[in-house]
Amino acid sequence: MSSVLKIFSYLPNPRVWKSLIAANIGGVEVEIVGDKPGNLNSWLWDFDARELLEEEKTEDSPHLRKGKRGFAGALYKTDDFLKSHPFGTVPAAFSPDGEIGVFESNSILRSIARSSKHETLYGRNDFEASRIDSYLDANLVFAREAQVYLLEIEHLTKEGHSRMTSTYEFYLSGIETSLSRNKFIVSDCLSIADISYVCDFAQFLREGHYLETITQKGFELISDNLSQEYPLALKHLLDLSEYEEFSSVMGSYLNWYKRN
Ligand SMILES: N[C@@H](CCC(=O)N[C@@H](CS)C(=O)NCC(=O)O)C(=O)O
């Protein structure tokens, strides 16, 4: 196995799990660097990411930036980091020489699949690969809405809840229809569309941790009737999460959900 990508992120992060699961299945080596979410403001965001010394975290640091999405307050990102990652987000992947930045967890996932010799991860032909891209794009729209919903859940509004509800229904009904035709999302073989779905949907289900907050505001859990409305999508999530290549990465992340 040769080292393919280096990924910098907060850890654990379901968006990084996508790549780790694909790497497990595809026999690709990935290097992961990072720390707990709350500690990334003490790190230098760079190809050579590292923990900063206390005296380096100054207001006149050339690397000082303001967090834009999910991070409040100061972050330390180098100019080179922002050249490679113009949106300044993590997970942030780099080619082994650090020359090329790959951002967006679905694209990092694609990169792993491209490096792998696996026959079906990124489709068996160009059209199947494009169909997989279609699912990854649909997944990103869902995941972005889910990100906003989860980040703002303490201040949830009627508009926010209703917007997430329609995004959820749109995405889940597409996944359900797909699974009524094939064993996996795209075909009868596992692909990165399944991996992306599992990681982002498992993360969305964390809304269940905010049940009290949501009901106190007069709303219902969006996924409340998941098992009745989208049984195939739920079964697919739970079945895949038990595959060794998934469970070794996701650990006990879904256990609370399975117990409900
Ligand atoms: N859709 C992106 C989401 C990445 C993202 O939004 N990352 C946030 C943290 S959750 C970030 O790095 N924010 C940097 C900042 O706040 O400056 C993906 O899947 O990679």
The ligand as a MOL file (V3000), in Angstrom:
LIG
                    3D

  0  0  0     0  0            999 V3000
M  V30 BEGIN CTAB
M  V30 COUNTS 20 19 0 0 0
M  V30 BEGIN ATOM
M  V30 1 N -19.4690 20.0460 2.9290 0
M  V30 2 C -18.1730 20.1010 3.5770 0
M  V30 3 C -18.3530 20.6580 4.9640 0
M  V30 4 C -17.0350 21.0640 5.5970 0
M  V30 5 C -17.2370 22.1340 6.6570 0
M  V30 6 O -18.1980 22.9150 6.6210 0
M  V30 7 N -16.3050 22.1770 7.6500 0
M  V30 8 C -16.3820 23.1710 8.6980 0
M  V30 9 C -16.4720 22.5110 10.0580 0
M  V30 10 S -17.9050 21.5280 10.2040 0
M  V30 11 C -15.1080 23.9930 8.7140 0
M  V30 12 O -14.0510 23.4860 8.3930 0
M  V30 13 N -15.1720 25.2710 9.0940 0
M  V30 14 C -14.0330 26.1190 9.0960 0
M  V30 15 C -14.3190 27.4890 9.6490 0
M  V30 16 O -15.2660 27.6450 10.4550 0
M  V30 17 O -13.5570 28.4000 9.3280 0
M  V30 18 C -17.5790 18.6820 3.5930 0
M  V30 19 O -18.3320 17.7050 3.4550 0
M  V30 20 O -16.3480 18.5550 3.7000 0
M  V30 END ATOM
M  V30 BEGIN BOND
M  V30 1 1 1 2
M  V30 2 1 2 3
M  V30 3 1 2 18
M  V30 4 1 3 4
M  V30 5 1 4 5
M  V30 6 2 5 6
M  V30 7 1 5 7
M  V30 8 1 7 8
M  V30 9 1 8 9
M  V30 10 1 8 11
M  V30 11 1 9 10
M  V30 12 2 11 12
M  V30 13 1 11 13
M  V30 14 1 13 14
M  V30 15 1 14 15
M  V30 16 2 15 16
M  V30 17 1 15 17
M  V30 18 2 18 19
M  V30 19 1 18 20
M  V30 END BOND
M  V30 END CTAB
M  END
